[in-house]
Every structure is written in structure tokens, then in C-alpha cells.
Amino acid sequence: QVQLVESGGGLVQPGGSLRLSCAASGTIFSLNAMGWFRQAPGKQRELVAIITTGDSTNYADSVKGRFTISRGNAKNTVNLQMNSLKPEDTAVYSCYAKDGIERKYWGQGTQVTVSS
């Protein structure tokens, strides 16, 4: 089993920046990808960014050029640097991990609100 604990999030003005972090514990050797999804009120959950153990990355078109996903110094952590935030980025952001047999794990979610 894998447990994911998120930190970061909060309230920021449009154009501002936030950094989210996620730390995985448990059977982390089995993980082959980590990333972030988000869900805004009344909308479906969507992929924000993902990074594999080979450091390949994938981003939603809506965040390309503004968000950067990276691994921390400890390979069980993943960070999401969010710049030039827009009101439409407001959502609950959840950390995500996947292992080699396609089992998926989720964090509890952290609120990001972009508002003036």
C-alpha cells in the first residue's frame, strides 16, 4: 500500500504562484508515476501534470508553460510549481501515484483558490 500526503495550496491572487508538494510512503518502490489531478466545482476531475520514474512529464494543455512538475531530492516526493495562476485554476488538487500493476493511489486533496 501507498500513502500520499500533500502540502501547500491556499489562496493566491491572479498572476501569483503556489507550490504543492506530495510525499509518498509505504511500498514506494512499486511506483512508476506520480502527479497531480484537480477537480473544480461542477466539473470532472482532470489531469494536471504527471512525471514518471524515467522523468518523462505530461501536462494538461491549460497549464503548459505555467506549471512545472518535478521530483524532490527524495524520489518519493513530487512538487508542482504553479506560476501565473488564473481564477480558472481554482480547484481541489489531489496527488496521484500509480504502480507497476496499474493500482492507483490518491491523496486527500488540497484546495487552491485563485481570487482577488
DSSP file (Angstrom, degrees, kcal/mol; ACC not computed):
  #  RESIDUE AA STRUCTURE BP1 BP2  ACC     N-H-->O    O-->H-N    N-H-->O    O-->H-N    TCO  KAPPA ALPHA  PHI   PSI    X-CA   Y-CA   Z-CA
    1    1 A Q              0   0    0      0, 0.0    26,-2.6     0, 0.0     2,-0.4   0.000 360.0 360.0 360.0 153.5    0.0    0.0    0.0
    2    2 A V  E     -A   26   0A   0     24,-0.2     2,-0.4    25,-0.1    24,-0.2  -0.983 360.0-159.0-127.6 135.3    1.0    3.6   -0.6
    3    3 A Q  E     -A   25   0A   0     22,-2.6    22,-2.2    -2,-0.4     2,-0.5  -0.940   7.0-158.8-113.9 138.3    0.0    6.7    1.3
    4    4 A L  E     -A   24   0A   0     -2,-0.4     2,-0.5   102,-0.4   104,-0.4  -0.964   5.5-170.9-119.7 129.7    0.2   10.1   -0.2
    5    5 A V  E     -A   23   0A   0     18,-2.2    18,-2.4    -2,-0.5     2,-0.2  -0.978   9.5-158.9-124.0 122.3    0.4   13.3    1.9
    6    6 A E  E     -A   22   0A   0     -2,-0.5     2,-0.3    16,-0.2    16,-0.2  -0.631   9.7-178.0 -98.4 154.6    0.1   16.7    0.2
    7    7 A S  E     +A   21   0A   0     14,-2.4    14,-2.6    -2,-0.2     2,-0.2  -0.970  44.3  44.3-144.9 160.2    1.2   20.1    1.4
    8    8 A G        +     0   0    0     -2,-0.3    12,-0.2    12,-0.2   103,-0.1  -0.631  54.7 114.9 101.3-165.0    0.8   23.6    0.0
    9    9 A G        +     0   0    0     10,-0.5     2,-0.3    -2,-0.2   103,-0.2  -0.261  27.0 126.4  87.8 178.2   -2.2   25.2   -1.6
   10   10 A G  E     -d  112   0B   0    101,-2.0   103,-2.9    -2,-0.1     2,-0.4  -0.914  61.0 -31.7 132.0-158.5   -4.2   28.1   -0.3
   11   11 A L  E     +d  113   0B   0     -2,-0.3     2,-0.3   101,-0.2   103,-0.2  -0.856  56.2 165.9-105.6 133.0   -5.4   31.4   -1.5
   12   12 A V  E     -d  114   0B   0    101,-2.6   103,-2.2    -2,-0.4     3,-0.1  -0.987  34.2-112.3-143.9 151.5   -3.5   33.5   -4.1
   13   13 A Q    >   -     0   0    0     -2,-0.3     3,-2.3   101,-0.2    72,-0.2  -0.465  51.7 -80.4 -78.9 154.9   -4.2   36.5   -6.3
   14   14 A P  T 3  S+     0   0    0      0, 0.0    72,-0.2     0, 0.0    -1,-0.1  -0.288 121.3  27.3 -53.4 136.7   -4.4   36.1  -10.1
   15   15 A G  T 3  S+     0   0    0     70,-3.4    69,-0.6     1,-0.3    71,-0.1   0.290 100.6 117.3  90.0  -9.7   -0.9   36.1  -11.5
   16   16 A G    <   -     0   0    0     -3,-2.3    69,-2.4    69,-0.2     2,-0.3  -0.089  57.6-120.3 -82.8-175.6    0.6   34.7   -8.3
   17   17 A S        +     0   0    0     66,-0.2     2,-0.3    67,-0.2    66,-0.2  -0.924  22.0 179.5-130.2 151.6    2.4   31.5   -7.6
   18   18 A L  E     - B   0  82A   0     64,-2.2    64,-3.3    -2,-0.3     2,-0.4  -0.975  15.5-145.8-144.0 156.9    1.9   28.5   -5.4
   19   19 A R  E     - B   0  81A   0     -2,-0.3   -10,-0.5    62,-0.2     2,-0.4  -0.991  10.4-164.4-128.5 126.4    3.9   25.3   -4.8
   20   20 A L  E     - B   0  80A   0     60,-2.4    60,-2.8    -2,-0.4     2,-0.3  -0.853   6.5-167.9-106.2 144.3    2.3   21.9   -4.0
   21   21 A S  E     -AB   7  79A   0    -14,-2.6   -14,-2.4    -2,-0.4     2,-0.4  -0.961   5.3-167.9-130.4 150.8    4.3   19.0   -2.6
   22   22 A C  E     -AB   6  78A   0     56,-1.9    56,-2.2    -2,-0.3     2,-0.5  -0.993   3.2-163.3-140.3 130.1    3.4   15.4   -2.2
   23   23 A A  E     -AB   5  77A   0    -18,-2.4   -18,-2.2    -2,-0.4     2,-0.4  -0.957   8.9-153.5-116.4 130.7    5.2   12.7   -0.2
   24   24 A A  E     +A    4   0A   0     52,-2.9     2,-0.3    -2,-0.5   -20,-0.2  -0.794  14.8 177.5-102.0 143.5    4.6    9.0   -0.7
   25   25 A S  E     +A    3   0A   0    -22,-2.2   -22,-2.6    -2,-0.4     2,-0.4  -0.928  43.6  42.1-138.1 164.4    5.2    6.4    1.9
   26   26 A G  E    S+A    2   0A   0     -2,-0.3     2,-2.2   -24,-0.2     3,-0.3  -0.847 117.2   3.5 102.2-138.8    4.7    2.6    2.0
   27   27 A T  S >  S+     0   0    0    -26,-2.6     3,-1.4    -2,-0.4     4,-0.2  -0.386  76.4 151.7 -83.6  63.0    5.6    0.4   -0.9
   28   28 A I  G >   +     0   0    0     -2,-2.2     3,-1.6     1,-0.3    -1,-0.2   0.690  56.4  75.9 -72.2 -17.7    7.0    3.3   -2.9
   29   29 A F  G 3  S+     0   0    0     -3,-0.3    -1,-0.3     1,-0.3    -2,-0.1   0.758  91.4  58.4 -63.4 -20.8    9.5    1.0   -4.8
   30   30 A S  G <  S+     0   0    0     -3,-1.4    70,-1.5    69,-0.1    -1,-0.3   0.570  82.6 106.6 -84.8  -9.4    6.5   -0.2   -6.8
   31   31 A L  E <   +E   99   0B   0     -3,-1.6    68,-0.3    68,-0.2     3,-0.1  -0.470  35.5 171.9 -76.7 139.8    5.5    3.3   -8.1
   32   32 A N  E     +     0   0B   0     66,-2.9    21,-1.7     1,-0.3    22,-0.3   0.398  67.9  23.9-122.2  -1.4    6.2    4.2  -11.7
   33   33 A A  E     -EF  98  52B   0     65,-1.3    65,-2.3    19,-0.3    -1,-0.3  -0.967  54.9-177.7-159.8 146.6    4.4    7.5  -11.9
   34   34 A M  E     +EF  97  51B   0     17,-2.6    17,-3.2    -2,-0.3     2,-0.3  -0.970  23.5 125.7-138.7 155.9    3.3   10.4   -9.7
   35   35 A G  E     -EF  96  50B   0     61,-2.5    61,-2.5    -2,-0.3     2,-0.4  -0.948  45.3 -79.4-177.9-160.9    1.4   13.5  -10.4
   36   36 A W  E     -EF  95  49B   0     13,-3.0    12,-2.8    -2,-0.3    13,-1.6  -0.990  24.0-176.4-135.8 138.2   -1.5   15.8   -9.8
   37   37 A F  E     -EF  94  47B   0     57,-2.5    57,-2.8    -2,-0.4     2,-0.3  -0.830  12.8-157.5-118.2 164.2   -5.1   15.9  -10.8
   38   38 A R  E     -EF  93  46B   0      8,-2.4     8,-2.9    -2,-0.3     2,-0.4  -0.988   8.4-162.1-142.3 155.4   -7.6   18.6  -10.0
   39   39 A Q  E     -E   92   0B   0     53,-1.9    53,-2.3    -2,-0.3     6,-0.2  -0.954   6.9-161.9-140.6 119.4  -11.4   19.0   -9.7
   40   40 A A    >   -     0   0    0      4,-0.4     3,-2.3    -2,-0.4    51,-0.1  -0.612  45.2 -76.3 -92.1 157.8  -13.3   22.2   -9.8
   41   41 A P  T 3  S+     0   0    0      0, 0.0    -1,-0.1     0, 0.0     3,-0.1  -0.292 118.6   6.6 -56.1 130.2  -16.9   22.5   -8.5
   42   42 A G  T 3  S+     0   0    0      1,-0.2     2,-0.3    -3,-0.1    -3,-0.0   0.522 113.6 100.2  76.7   5.2  -19.3   21.0  -11.0
   43   43 A K  S <  S-     0   0    0     -3,-2.3    -1,-0.2     1,-0.0     2,-0.1  -0.822  75.3-102.6-121.9 161.3  -16.5   19.7  -13.2
   44   44 A Q        -     0   0    0     -2,-0.3    -4,-0.4     1,-0.1     2,-0.2  -0.429  46.0 -93.7 -76.4 155.4  -14.9   16.3  -13.8
   45   45 A R        -     0   0    0     -6,-0.2     2,-0.3    -2,-0.1    -6,-0.2  -0.469  49.6-167.9 -66.5 138.1  -11.5   15.5  -12.3
   46   46 A E  E     -F   38   0B   0     -8,-2.9    -8,-2.4    -2,-0.2     2,-0.2  -0.953  25.3-103.9-133.2 151.0   -8.7   16.3  -14.8
   47   47 A L  E     +F   37   0B   0     -2,-0.3   -10,-0.3   -10,-0.2     3,-0.1  -0.509  31.5 176.6 -68.7 135.3   -5.1   15.5  -15.1
   48   48 A V  E     -     0   0B   0    -12,-2.8    12,-2.5     1,-0.4     2,-0.3   0.799  63.2 -27.6-101.0 -56.2   -2.8   18.5  -14.4
   49   49 A A  E     -FG  36  59B   0    -13,-1.6   -13,-3.0    10,-0.2    -1,-0.4  -0.981  54.3-167.5-161.7 150.7    0.7   17.0  -14.7
   50   50 A I  E     -FG  35  58B   0      8,-2.0     8,-1.9    -2,-0.3     2,-0.4  -0.993   2.9-163.9-144.2 148.6    2.4   13.7  -14.3
   51   51 A I  E     -FG  34  57B   0    -17,-3.2   -17,-2.6    -2,-0.3     6,-0.2  -0.999  12.1-146.7-135.1 137.1    6.0   12.5  -14.1
   52   52 A T  E >   -F   33   0B   0      4,-2.3     3,-2.2    -2,-0.4   -19,-0.3  -0.431  34.7-101.2 -95.6 172.4    7.3    9.0  -14.5
   53   53 A T  T 3  S+     0   0    0    -21,-1.7   -20,-0.1     1,-0.3    -1,-0.1   0.744 126.5  57.4 -65.2 -21.0   10.3    7.3  -12.8
   54   54 A G  T 3  S-     0   0    0    -22,-0.3    -1,-0.3     2,-0.1     3,-0.1   0.334 121.0-112.5 -87.2   7.1   12.1    8.0  -16.0
   55   55 A D    <   +     0   0    0     -3,-2.2     2,-0.3     1,-0.3    -2,-0.1   0.669  65.7 149.8  68.5  19.7   11.4   11.7  -15.6
   56   56 A S        -     0   0    0      2,-0.0    -4,-2.3     1,-0.0     2,-0.3  -0.646  30.1-157.3 -75.6 142.3    9.1   11.9  -18.5
   57   57 A T  E     -G   51   0B   0     -2,-0.3     2,-0.3    -6,-0.2    -6,-0.2  -0.879  16.9-170.6-124.8 155.1    6.4   14.5  -18.0
   58   58 A N  E     -G   50   0B   0     -8,-1.9    -8,-2.0    -2,-0.3     2,-0.3  -0.992   9.8-169.8-143.6 136.8    3.0   15.2  -19.3
   59   59 A Y  E     -G   49   0B   0     -2,-0.3   -10,-0.2   -10,-0.2     2,-0.2  -0.918  29.4-107.6-127.1 150.5    0.9   18.4  -18.8
   60   60 A A    >>  -     0   0    0    -12,-2.5     3,-1.7    -2,-0.3     4,-1.0  -0.509  35.9-120.4 -65.5 144.7   -2.7   19.5  -19.4
   61   61 A D  G >4 S+     0   0    0      1,-0.3     3,-0.5     2,-0.2    -1,-0.1   0.851 110.8  63.2 -57.0 -34.0   -2.7   21.9  -22.3
   62   62 A S  G 34 S+     0   0    0      1,-0.2    -1,-0.3     3,-0.0   -14,-0.0   0.664 110.7  35.9 -68.9 -15.9   -4.3   24.5  -20.0
   63   63 A V  G X> S+     0   0    0     -3,-1.7     3,-2.3   -15,-0.2     4,-2.3   0.477  81.9 126.6-116.1  -4.9   -1.2   24.6  -17.7
   64   64 A K  T << S+     0   0    0     -4,-1.0     4,-0.1    -3,-0.5    -3,-0.0  -0.298  80.9  16.3 -57.6 133.7    1.6   24.2  -20.2
   65   65 A G  T 34 S+     0   0    0      2,-0.4    -1,-0.3     1,-0.1     3,-0.1   0.282 126.0  58.7  86.8 -11.3    4.2   26.9  -19.8
   66   66 A R  T <4 S+     0   0    0     -3,-2.3    17,-2.0     1,-0.2     2,-0.3   0.695  98.4  52.2-117.0 -35.2    2.8   27.9  -16.3
   67   67 A F  E  <  -C   82   0A   0     -4,-2.3    -2,-0.4    15,-0.2     2,-0.4  -0.811  60.1-166.5-108.2 146.6    3.1   24.8  -14.2
   68   68 A T  E     -C   81   0A   0     13,-2.4    13,-3.0    -2,-0.3     2,-0.4  -0.990   4.7-158.5-133.9 126.8    6.2   22.6  -13.6
   69   69 A I  E     +C   80   0A   0     -2,-0.4     2,-0.3    11,-0.2    11,-0.2  -0.829  23.3 160.8-101.1 141.5    6.2   19.2  -12.1
   70   70 A S  E     -C   79   0A   0      9,-2.2     9,-3.3    -2,-0.4     2,-0.3  -0.981  37.7-108.4-153.4 161.2    9.4   17.8  -10.6
   71   71 A R  E     -C   78   0A   0     -2,-0.3     7,-0.3     7,-0.2     4,-0.1  -0.710  33.7-126.6 -90.7 146.3   10.8   15.2   -8.2
   72   72 A G        -     0   0    0      5,-1.7     5,-0.2     2,-0.5    -1,-0.1  -0.195  37.9 -89.8 -77.4 179.4   12.1   16.3   -4.9
   73   73 A N  S    S+     0   0    0      2,-0.1     2,-0.5     3,-0.1    -1,-0.1   0.866 121.9  63.0 -60.0 -35.3   15.6   15.3   -3.6
   74   74 A A  S >  S-     0   0    0      1,-0.1     3,-2.0     2,-0.0    -2,-0.5  -0.816  90.2-136.6 -88.5 128.5   13.9   12.2   -2.2
   75   75 A K  T 3  S+     0   0    0     -2,-0.5    -1,-0.1     1,-0.3    -2,-0.1   0.599  98.8  68.5 -65.8  -9.1   12.5   10.2   -5.0
   76   76 A N  T 3  S+     0   0    0    -52,-0.1   -52,-2.9    -5,-0.1     2,-0.4   0.317  90.9  77.4 -91.7  10.9    9.3    9.6   -3.1
   77   77 A T  E <   -B   23   0A   0     -3,-2.0    -5,-1.7   -54,-0.2     2,-0.4  -0.905  56.1-170.8-120.8 149.7    8.3   13.3   -3.4
   78   78 A V  E     -BC  22  71A   0    -56,-2.2   -56,-1.9    -2,-0.4     2,-0.3  -0.999   7.1-159.0-137.7 139.8    6.8   15.3   -6.2
   79   79 A N  E     -BC  21  70A   0     -9,-3.3    -9,-2.2    -2,-0.4     2,-0.5  -0.869   7.3-157.4-119.2 149.9    6.4   19.0   -6.5
   80   80 A L  E     -BC  20  69A   0    -60,-2.8   -60,-2.4    -2,-0.3     2,-0.6  -0.930   7.8-162.3-127.9 107.6    4.1   21.2   -8.6
   81   81 A Q  E     -BC  19  68A   0    -13,-3.0   -13,-2.4    -2,-0.5     2,-0.6  -0.803  10.0-165.5 -89.4 120.6    5.2   24.7   -9.1
   82   82 A M  E     +BC  18  67A   0    -64,-3.3   -64,-2.2    -2,-0.6     2,-0.3  -0.931  11.5 173.9-114.7 114.7    2.3   26.8  -10.3
   83   83 A N        +     0   0    0    -17,-2.0   -66,-0.2    -2,-0.6   -67,-0.2  -0.739  59.1  23.5-114.8 163.9    3.0   30.2  -11.8
   84   84 A S  S    S-     0   0    0    -69,-0.6    -1,-0.2    -2,-0.3   -67,-0.2   0.899  84.3-160.9  49.6  47.8    0.8   32.8  -13.4
   85   85 A L        -     0   0    0    -69,-2.4   -70,-3.4    -3,-0.2   -69,-0.2  -0.266   7.0-158.5 -65.3 145.5   -2.2   31.4  -11.7
   86   86 A K    >   -     0   0    0    -72,-0.2     3,-2.3   -71,-0.1     4,-0.3  -0.834  31.8-109.3-120.1 157.1   -5.7   32.2  -13.1
   87   87 A P  G >  S+     0   0    0      0, 0.0     3,-1.8     0, 0.0    27,-0.3   0.842 117.7  63.0 -54.9 -32.5   -9.1   32.1  -11.5
   88   88 A E  G 3  S+     0   0    0      1,-0.3   -48,-0.0   -48,-0.0    -3,-0.0   0.555  88.7  69.6 -73.8  -4.4   -9.9   29.0  -13.6
   89   89 A D  G <  S+     0   0    0     -3,-2.3    -1,-0.3    25,-0.1     2,-0.2   0.531  71.0 120.0 -83.0  -7.2   -7.1   27.1  -11.8
   90   90 A T    <   +     0   0    0     -3,-1.8     2,-0.3    -4,-0.3    23,-0.2  -0.412  41.2 107.8 -61.5 124.9   -9.2   27.2   -8.7
   91   91 A A  E    S- H   0 112B   0     21,-2.0    21,-2.7    -2,-0.2     2,-0.6  -0.971  75.7 -78.9-176.9 171.6   -9.9   23.6   -7.7
   92   92 A V  E     -EH  39 111B   0    -53,-2.3   -53,-1.9    -2,-0.3     2,-0.5  -0.878  47.2-150.8 -88.6 122.3   -9.1   20.8   -5.2
   93   93 A Y  E     -EH  38 110B   0     17,-3.1    17,-2.3    -2,-0.6     2,-0.4  -0.841  12.1-166.6-100.1 128.3   -5.7   19.4   -6.3
   94   94 A S  E     -E   37   0B   0    -57,-2.8   -57,-2.5    -2,-0.5     2,-0.2  -0.944  18.2-128.4-120.0 134.1   -5.0   15.8   -5.5
   95   95 A C  E     -E   36   0B   0     -2,-0.4    12,-2.2   -59,-0.2     2,-0.3  -0.516  29.7-164.9 -74.6 147.6   -1.7   13.9   -5.5
   96   96 A Y  E     -EI  35 106B   0    -61,-2.5   -61,-2.5    10,-0.2     2,-0.3  -0.977  12.2-179.0-137.5 144.3   -1.8   10.7   -7.6
   97   97 A A  E     -EI  34 105B   0      8,-1.9     8,-2.6    -2,-0.3     2,-0.4  -0.993   6.4-163.6-143.8 151.1    0.5    7.7   -7.9
   98   98 A K  E     -EI  33 104B   0    -65,-2.3   -66,-2.9    -2,-0.3   -65,-1.3  -0.992   8.4-150.9-135.5 141.4    0.5    4.6   -9.9
   99   99 A D  E >   -E   31   0B   0      4,-2.0     3,-1.9    -2,-0.4   -68,-0.2  -0.450  38.8 -87.5-106.1-176.7    2.4    1.3   -9.5
  100  100 A G  T 3  S+     0   0    0    -70,-1.5   -69,-0.1     1,-0.3    -1,-0.0   0.647 125.2  49.9 -68.7 -15.5    3.6   -1.3  -11.9
  101  101 A I  T 3  S-     0   0    0    -71,-0.1    -1,-0.3     2,-0.1   -71,-0.0   0.033 121.5-102.8-110.7  26.4    0.4   -3.3  -11.9
  102  102 A E    <   +     0   0    0     -3,-1.9     2,-0.3     1,-0.2    -2,-0.1   0.622  67.9 152.4  69.4  16.8   -1.8   -0.2  -12.5
  103  103 A R        -     0   0    0      1,-0.0    -4,-2.0     2,-0.0     2,-0.4  -0.616  33.1-146.6 -75.1 140.3   -3.0    0.3   -9.0
  104  104 A K  E     -I   98   0B   0     -2,-0.3     2,-0.3    -6,-0.2    -6,-0.2  -0.866  12.8-166.3-114.8 143.1   -3.8    3.9   -8.4
  105  105 A Y  E     -I   97   0B   0     -8,-2.6    -8,-1.9    -2,-0.4     2,-0.4  -0.941   4.4-160.1-128.8 149.1   -3.4    5.9   -5.1
  106  106 A W  E     -I   96   0B   0     -2,-0.3  -102,-0.4   -10,-0.2   -10,-0.2  -0.967  11.9-135.2-133.2 144.6   -4.8    9.3   -4.2
  107  107 A G        -     0   0    0    -12,-2.2  -102,-0.1    -2,-0.4     3,-0.1  -0.281  38.7-101.4 -81.5 179.1   -4.0   11.9   -1.6
  108  108 A Q        -     0   0    0   -104,-0.4   -14,-0.1     1,-0.1  -103,-0.1   0.655  63.5-114.8 -81.1 -14.6   -6.7   13.7    0.4
  109  109 A G        -     0   0    0      1,-0.0     2,-0.4   -17,-0.0   -15,-0.2   0.152  20.1-132.6  95.6 147.3   -6.6   16.8   -1.7
  110  110 A T  E     - H   0  93B   0    -17,-2.3   -17,-3.1  -103,-0.1     2,-0.3  -1.000  21.8-118.5-137.6 138.2   -5.7   20.4   -1.1
  111  111 A Q  E     - H   0  92B   0     -2,-0.4  -101,-2.0   -19,-0.2     2,-0.5  -0.577  22.9-171.5 -82.1 132.4   -7.7   23.5   -2.0
  112  112 A V  E     -dH  10  91B   0    -21,-2.7   -21,-2.0    -2,-0.3     2,-0.5  -0.992   6.6-175.8-119.6 122.7   -6.2   26.0   -4.4
  113  113 A T  E     -d   11   0B   0   -103,-2.9  -101,-2.6    -2,-0.5     2,-0.7  -0.978   9.7-167.4-123.2 123.6   -8.1   29.3   -4.8
  114  114 A V  E     +d   12   0B   0     -2,-0.5     2,-0.3   -27,-0.3  -101,-0.2  -0.928  34.9 130.9-112.1 109.9   -7.1   32.0   -7.2
  115  115 A S              0   0    0   -103,-2.2    -2,-0.1    -2,-0.7   -29,-0.0  -0.994 360.0 360.0-158.8 148.2   -9.1   35.2   -6.5
  116  116 A S              0   0    0     -2,-0.3  -103,-0.1  -103,-0.2    -1,-0.1   0.416 360.0 360.0 -93.4 360.0   -8.6   38.8   -6.0
